């Protein structure tokens, strides 16, 4: 893990297209801004973990499909 020290209004670059800006520091909280292309998804870790867990659960579940009746008439016995 790379550990960097930054002050308010200083940035960290990730590659050429992603920058992390230090917006504010208050006590033990740091507000950051992320500037990245729209194709790059940026999530807080807890949200990322929740999405990942939901996707895993969905992939492991058995899909349930209701019977479809596409207008076909059934013959009575």
C-alpha positions as CSV (number, residue, x, y, z in Angstrom):
1,X,0.0,0.0,0.0
2,X,1.3,3.4,-0.9
3,X,0.7,6.0,1.8
4,X,0.8,9.7,0.9
5,X,0.4,12.9,2.9
6,X,-1.6,15.7,1.4
7,X,-3.0,19.0,2.5
8,X,-6.2,20.7,1.6
9,X,-6.4,21.5,-2.1
10,X,-3.6,19.1,-3.0
11,X,-4.2,16.2,-5.4
12,X,-3.1,12.7,-6.0
13,X,-3.1,11.4,-9.6
14,X,-4.0,7.8,-10.5
15,X,-2.8,7.2,-14.0
16,X,-3.5,10.2,-16.3
17,X,-7.2,10.4,-16.0
18,X,-8.1,10.0,-12.3
19,X,-7.3,12.6,-9.6
20,X,-8.1,12.6,-5.9
21,X,-8.4,16.0,-4.3
22,X,-8.3,16.8,-0.6
23,X,-11.3,19.0,-0.1
24,X,-11.5,19.5,3.7
25,X,-10.0,18.1,6.9
26,X,-12.1,18.3,10.1
27,X,-10.8,16.4,13.1
28,X,-10.6,12.8,12.1
29,X,-12.6,13.2,8.9
30,X,-11.2,14.0,5.5
31,X,-13.5,15.0,2.5
32,X,-12.1,14.0,-0.8
33,X,-13.2,14.6,-4.4
34,X,-12.7,12.1,-7.2
35,X,-12.4,13.2,-10.8
36,X,-12.6,10.2,-13.1
37,X,-14.0,9.4,-16.5
38,X,-17.7,8.4,-16.5
39,X,-16.6,4.9,-17.5
40,X,-14.8,4.4,-14.1
41,X,-17.2,3.4,-11.3
42,X,-16.3,5.0,-8.0
43,X,-17.9,3.7,-4.8
44,X,-17.4,3.9,-1.0
45,X,-16.0,0.5,0.1
46,X,-19.1,-0.4,2.1
47,X,-21.3,0.3,-0.9
48,X,-19.0,-1.7,-3.1
49,X,-19.1,-4.7,-0.7
50,X,-22.9,-4.6,-0.6
51,X,-23.2,-4.5,-4.4
52,X,-20.7,-7.4,-4.6
53,X,-22.7,-9.5,-2.1
54,X,-26.0,-8.8,-3.9
55,X,-24.4,-9.8,-7.2
56,X,-23.0,-13.0,-5.7
57,X,-26.3,-13.9,-4.1
58,X,-28.2,-13.3,-7.3
59,X,-25.8,-15.4,-9.3
60,X,-26.2,-18.3,-6.9
61,X,-30.0,-18.2,-6.7
62,X,-32.3,-20.2,-8.9
63,X,-34.3,-18.0,-11.3
64,X,-38.1,-18.3,-11.0
65,X,-40.0,-17.8,-14.2
66,X,-43.8,-17.7,-14.2
67,X,-45.6,-19.6,-16.9
68,X,-46.2,-17.5,-19.9
69,X,-49.4,-17.6,-22.0
70,X,-48.7,-15.8,-25.2
71,X,-52.3,-15.7,-26.2
72,X,-52.5,-19.4,-27.1
73,X,-55.9,-20.9,-26.4
74,X,-56.0,-24.1,-24.4
75,X,-58.3,-26.8,-25.4
76,X,-60.6,-28.0,-22.7
77,X,-60.7,-31.7,-22.0
